[in-house]
Amino acid sequence: MIVRVLYFASLKDRAGASEEAFEVPETSDVSGLWEAVQERHPRLRDMTTRPLAACDMTFASWDRPLSGVLEVAFLPPVSGG
C-alpha cells in the first residue's frame, strides 16, 4: 500500500522534502514506517527523541497499524511554557 508521508519543521529540513510517498506492507505500523523513513533519510537517525506522529490528521501511537491510513505526518517534539 502507498502512504503519503509529511514532514514538518526541522524534519522537513533533514529529509530535504516536505512530503513523499512510501510503499509499505499492509501489516506495517507507524514505528515500521519511521524506520523506513530513516533508511531513506539518514540525517533523521541522529535525532535524540522520536517525533510526534499523526495518521490522517489524528495523533497516533507508534504501534498504530497503518492499514487503511492514507497519510502520516511526522512533527518534531515541541515544548512550551
Beta strands, then each sheet from edge to edge (+ up, - down):
strand 1: 2-7
strand 2: 19-23
strand 3: 52-55
strand 4: 58-60
strand 5: 71-75
sheet 1: 2+ 1- 5- 3+ 4-
end
